[in-house]
């Protein structure tokens, strides 16, 4: 788009403005002869705007004052004189305006910026949005610069009373992350942050976090036979796909995978020839290559032969994969008397591995945990073959603990069959 610039200076009056034609393209300027730096910009769309042009911090900058009609020429000239005076003493009105605009950033707007600049998993993004909509519903349109420590304490306490202490802590951990993002992100032209501190820090400073007991439940060795028997009974349930649900529960126990990773596992993730599987979309963003014990290789081969879609544990819903089988889990609990969650199967796997003296490095590789502040761990390359032996030991122990015949005997029975 072309731009026309007028070099003539005139006494900027209503008559002059009215007589100046609208440019066919681009924009034209009228500059005031009485006050250097003051003028008007006229666009091809007909907009006539009073402006100030002045060098600020080494650059010629243009500041909008207001529209002709909303302001008279004399009113605009007085405002221009005020702005030029501020610039003369070293102030930056543009930066101040930007800071004022930035100070109005709402919690919801900050969350939108947070989402644009962070690579968030779909489930994490969903959880965060629910917190914005529920826990922080009253703060969504509130400027983040106006959220103080006292209000954080009050909301944290209220959420604990109304929705539970774990939920209150979860909400505030999210808010803390959002403010940690906002502090360096929102800065003015001089590099001054909009926020001087994270108000959620007050929960640590006053020891106000709720301290609930971390869940430590596992399926104990003496409970495993009854639990396994109840799982196998699902195969005769006749509802849905009982074999898929039973296989899924055993798969989580024998691999230690998180429930959502197991449920969304596809055949592209499984290499039956190499007897391994690969999870790429992990919690710590590091690919997880896991060896498969013989027991699971046999299971997966049977499932592959009758697979109706790309998922290892298929389902009849829209997703195509198994959704957490809460009804069947409740049935196993009722039948076995063993109260458990799907994540308890992961904890049980880890506990069994530790009891078999699997090295800490191998165990962390098996469950894809990072070793924080451990320099040595960074030099250890745990290949899938290095992990195969401990993985098979864990599976054999679980077979024995659940009163399943040993692997060699199963193979012999299969051959005779």
C-alpha positions in Angstrom: 0.0 0.0 0.0 1.4 3.4 -1.0 1.8 6.2 1.5 1.7 9.9 0.7 3.5 12.2 3.0 2.8 16.0 2.9 5.8 18.3 3.5 3.7 21.4 3.9 3.1 22.8 7.4 -0.1 24.7 8.0 -2.0 26.0 10.9 -4.0 22.9 11.7 -7.6 24.1 11.9 -11.1 22.6 11.3 -11.2 24.5 7.9 -7.9 23.1 6.8 -9.0 19.5 7.8 -12.3 19.8 6.1 -10.7 21.0 2.8 -8.0 18.4 2.7 -9.1 15.6 0.3 -9.1 11.9 1.2 -6.2 10.1 -0.6 -7.2 7.5 -3.2 -4.7 5.0 -1.7 -2.4 4.9 1.3 -2.4 7.8 3.7 -1.6 11.5 3.8 -0.4 13.8 6.5 -1.0 17.4 7.5 1.6 18.9 9.9 1.0 21.8 12.2 3.1 24.9 11.7 2.4 26.2 15.2 3.5 23.1 17.1 6.3 21.0 15.5 5.6 17.3 15.9 1.8 17.7 15.9 -0.2 16.7 12.9 -3.0 14.6 11.4 -3.1 11.4 9.4 -5.7 10.9 6.8 -6.3 7.3 5.4 -7.9 6.3 2.1 -10.7 4.9 4.2 -11.6 8.4 5.4 -10.2 8.2 9.0 -8.7 11.5 10.2 -6.6 11.0 13.3 -4.5 13.5 15.3 -1.0 12.3 15.9 2.3 13.3 17.5 5.6 12.3 15.7 8.8 12.5 17.7 12.1 10.7 18.1 11.9 8.5 21.2 14.9 6.3 22.3 16.6 6.9 19.0 13.6 6.1 16.7 10.9 8.3 15.2 7.7 7.1 16.8 4.1 8.1 16.1 1.5 8.4 18.9 -2.2 8.5 18.2 -4.0 11.2 20.1 -7.6 10.8 18.9 -10.1 11.1 16.0 -11.1 14.4 14.4 -14.7 15.0 15.5 -14.2 13.4 18.9 -11.5 16.1 19.5 -11.3 19.6 18.2 -8.0 20.8 16.7 -7.3 22.9 19.8 -8.0 20.0 22.2 -5.7 17.8 20.2 -3.0 20.5 20.1 -3.1 20.8 23.9 -2.8 17.0 24.3 0.0 16.9 21.8 1.8 19.7 23.7 1.5 17.6 26.9 2.9 14.5 25.2 5.8 16.4 23.7 6.6 17.9 27.1 6.8 14.4 28.6 9.0 13.2 25.7 11.3 16.3 26.2 12.0 15.2 29.8 12.9 11.6 28.8 9.6 9.8 29.2 8.2 7.3 26.7 4.4 7.7 26.4 4.2 4.8 24.0 5.8 2.4 26.5 3.6 3.8 29.3 0.5 3.1 27.2 1.7 -0.4 26.4 2.3 -1.0 30.1 -1.2 0.2 30.9 -2.7 -2.1 28.2 -0.6 -4.9 29.5 -1.7 -4.3 33.1 -5.2 -5.1 31.9 -4.3 -8.6 30.9 -6.9 -10.9 32.3 -6.3 -14.4 33.8 -8.1 -15.9 30.7 -5.9 -13.9 28.3 -2.8 -14.9 30.1 -4.0 -18.6 29.9 -4.5 -18.2 26.2 -0.9 -16.9 25.8 0.3 -19.7 28.1 -1.4 -22.3 25.8 0.1 -20.8 22.6 3.6 -21.0 23.9 3.6 -24.3 25.7 3.4 -27.7 24.1 0.6 -29.2 26.2 -0.8 -32.7 25.9 -4.4 -32.9 25.0 -5.5 -34.2 28.4 -3.4 -31.6 30.3 -4.9 -28.9 28.2 -8.4 -30.2 29.0 -7.6 -30.3 32.7 -6.3 -26.8 32.7 -9.3 -25.4 30.9 -11.6 -27.1 33.4 -9.7 -25.4 36.2 -10.0 -22.0 34.5 -13.8 -22.6 34.0 -14.5 -24.0 37.5 -11.9 -23.2 40.1 -11.1 -19.8 38.7 -14.4 -18.9 37.1 -14.8 -15.7 39.2 -11.2 -14.6 38.2 -11.4 -15.3 34.4 -11.9 -11.6 33.5 -9.8 -10.2 36.3 -6.4 -8.6 35.5 -3.6 -10.9 36.7 -1.9 -7.8 38.2 -4.8 -7.5 40.6 -4.6 -11.0 42.0 -2.9 -10.8 45.4 -1.6 -13.2 48.1 -4.6 -12.7 50.4 -7.0 -13.7 47.7 -5.0 -16.7 46.8 -5.1 -17.9 50.4 -8.8 -17.3 50.6 -9.6 -19.2 47.4 -7.3 -22.1 48.3 -9.0 -22.5 51.6 -12.5 -22.2 50.0 -11.7 -24.8 47.3 -10.4 -27.1 50.0 -13.7 -26.9 51.9 -16.0 -27.1 48.9 -14.1 -29.4 46.5 -11.5 -31.2 48.5 -8.0 -30.5 49.6 -6.4 -32.4 46.7 -8.4 -30.3 44.2 -7.4 -27.1 45.9 -3.7 -28.0 45.7 -4.1 -29.0 42.1 -5.7 -25.7 41.2 -3.1 -23.7 42.9 -0.2 -25.6 41.4 -1.7 -24.8 38.0 -2.1 -21.1 38.9 1.6 -21.1 40.1 2.7 -22.4 36.7 0.6 -19.7 35.0 2.2 -16.9 37.0 5.7 -18.4 36.5 5.1 -18.1 32.8 3.6 -14.6 33.0 6.3 -13.0 35.1 9.0 -13.0 32.4 6.6 -12.9 29.5 4.8 -9.6 30.3 7.5 -6.9 30.3 7.4 -3.3 29.1 9.8 -1.5 26.8 12.3 -1.0 29.6 12.3 -4.7 30.5 10.3 -4.1 33.7 8.0 -7.1 34.5 4.3 -6.5 34.9 4.4 -8.8 37.9 7.0 -8.5 40.6 6.3 -11.9 42.3 4.2 -15.0 42.2 1.3 -14.6 44.6 0.9 -18.4 44.9 4.2 -18.4 46.8 2.3 -17.3 49.8 1.0 -20.9 50.2 4.6 -22.0 50.8 5.5 -19.0 52.8 2.6 -19.5 55.3 2.7 -23.3 55.0 -0.9 -23.3 53.8 -0.7 -26.2 51.3 -2.9 -29.1 52.3 -0.7 -32.1 53.2 -2.7 -35.2 52.3 -1.2 -38.6 52.5 0.2 -39.6 49.1 -1.6 -42.8 47.8 0.7 -45.8 48.4 -1.7 -48.6 47.7 -0.5 -51.7 45.9 -1.8 -55.2 45.4 0.1 -57.2 48.0 1.6 -60.6 47.2 -1.0 -62.6 49.2 -3.8 -60.7 47.4 -2.5 -61.4 43.9 -4.0 -64.9 43.5 -7.5 -63.8 44.4 -7.2 -60.7 42.2 -5.9 -62.7 39.2 -8.8 -65.2 39.6 -11.3 -62.4 39.6 -9.7 -60.9 36.5 -9.9 -64.2 34.7 -13.6 -64.5 35.6 -14.2 -61.4 33.5 -13.6 -63.6 30.5 -16.9 -65.3 31.1 -18.8 -62.1 31.7 -20.3 -62.0 28.3 -20.7 -58.2 28.2 -18.7 -56.0 25.9 -15.3 -57.6 25.2 -14.4 -59.4 28.4 -11.1 -60.8 27.0 -9.9 -57.3 26.1 -10.6 -56.0 29.6 -8.9 -58.9 31.3 -5.9 -58.7 29.0 -5.7 -55.0 29.5 -5.6 -55.3 33.3 -2.9 -58.0 33.1 -0.9 -55.9 30.6 -0.8 -53.0 33.0 0.4 -55.2 35.8 3.1 -56.9 33.7 4.4 -53.7 32.1 3.9 -51.0 34.7 2.5 -48.7 31.9 0.2 -45.9 32.8 -3.5 -46.6 32.1 -3.9 -44.2 29.3 -0.8 -45.3 27.5 -1.9 -48.9 27.6 -5.4 -48.1 26.5 -4.2 -46.1 23.5 -1.5 -48.6 22.4 -1.6 -49.3 18.7 -0.1 -52.2 16.7 2.3 -49.7 15.2 3.8 -49.3 18.7 4.4 -53.1 19.0 7.2 -55.1 17.4 6.4 -58.8 18.0 9.5 -59.9 16.1 11.7 -57.8 18.4 9.4 -58.5 21.4 9.3 -54.8 22.3 7.0 -51.8 22.3 7.6 -48.1 21.9 5.7 -45.3 23.6 6.5 -41.9 22.1 3.9 -39.5 23.6 5.1 -39.9 27.2 4.7 -37.8 30.3 8.4 -36.8 30.5 8.5 -36.4 26.6 11.2 -39.1 26.3 10.4 -42.1 24.1 9.9 -45.2 26.1 11.3 -48.5 24.6 10.2 -51.5 26.6 11.0 -55.2 26.2 8.0 -57.6 26.3 8.2 -60.7 28.5 7.2 -64.0 26.9 3.8 -64.0 28.6 2.8 -60.8 26.9 4.2 -61.7 23.5 1.9 -64.8 23.5 -1.1 -62.6 24.6 -0.4 -60.0 21.9 0.0 -62.5 19.2 -3.4 -63.9 20.0 -4.9 -60.4 20.1 -3.2 -59.4 16.8 -4.8 -62.4 15.0 -8.3 -61.1 15.7 -7.7 -57.3 15.9 -10.6 -55.3 14.4 -8.7 -52.0 14.3 -5.3 -50.4 14.9 -5.6 -50.5 18.7 -4.2 -53.3 20.8 -7.0 -53.0 23.3 -9.9 -52.1 21.1 -13.2 -50.7 22.2 -16.7 -50.2 20.7 -16.8 -46.4 21.3 -16.0 -43.5 19.0 -12.3 -43.5 20.0 -11.8 -47.1 18.8 -9.8 -48.0 21.9 -10.7 -49.2 25.4 -12.0 -46.6 27.8 -11.2 -47.1 31.5 -13.4 -50.1 32.4 -14.7 -48.8 35.7 -17.6 -51.3 35.9 -15.4 -54.3 35.4 -12.8 -53.0 37.8 -15.6 -52.6 40.4 -16.6 -56.2 39.6 -13.0 -57.4 40.2 -12.9 -55.5 43.5 -16.2 -57.1 44.6 -15.2 -60.6 43.6 -11.7 -60.6 45.0 -12.1 -58.2 48.0 -9.0 -56.4 46.7 -9.6 -52.6 46.4 -7.4 -51.2 43.7 -7.1 -48.5 41.0 -5.5 -48.9 37.6 -2.5 -46.9 38.8 -2.1 -49.3 41.7 -1.1 -51.9 39.1 1.8 -49.6 38.1 2.8 -49.2 41.8 2.6 -53.0 42.2 4.9 -53.6 39.2 7.5 -51.1 40.6 7.3 -52.7 44.1 7.8 -56.2 42.7 10.8 -55.0 40.7 12.4 -53.4 43.7 11.8 -56.6 45.8 13.6 -58.6 43.1 16.7 -56.3 43.4 16.3 -54.8 40.0 18.9 -52.0 39.9 17.5 -48.5 40.4 18.8 -47.5 36.9 17.1 -50.4 35.2 13.9 -49.9 37.2 13.7 -46.2 36.3 14.2 -47.1 32.6 11.5 -49.7 32.8 8.9 -47.2 34.1 10.4 -44.2 32.2 11.2 -42.1 35.2 13.9 -39.4 35.0 16.8 -39.5 37.4 17.0 -35.9 38.6 20.4 -34.5 39.6 22.1 -37.8 38.9 25.1 -37.2 36.6 25.9 -40.9 36.4 22.5 -41.7 34.9 23.3 -39.5 32.0 26.2 -41.8 31.0 24.2 -45.0 31.2 22.6 -46.3 28.0 20.0 -48.9 28.9 19.2 -50.8 25.7 16.0 -52.8 25.4 18.1 -56.0 25.6 19.7 -54.9 28.9 16.2 -54.5 30.3 14.8 -57.8 28.9 16.2 -60.0 31.7 14.8 -57.9 34.6 11.5 -57.5 32.7 11.2 -61.3 32.4 12.1 -61.8 36.0 9.3 -59.5 37.1 6.8 -61.3 34.8 7.8 -64.7 36.1 7.4 -63.6 39.7 3.9 -62.3 38.9 3.0 -65.6 37.3 4.2 -67.5 40.4 2.5 -65.0 42.8 -0.8 -65.3 40.9 -0.5 -69.1 40.8 0.0 -69.2 37.0 2.2 -72.1 35.7 5.7 -71.2 34.8 6.5 -69.9 31.3 8.3 -73.1 30.2 5.3 -75.2 31.2 2.9 -73.0 29.3 5.0 -73.4 26.2 5.0 -77.1 26.6 1.3 -77.2 27.1 0.9 -75.0 24.0 2.9 -77.4 21.9 1.0 -80.5 23.1 -2.2 -78.7 22.3 
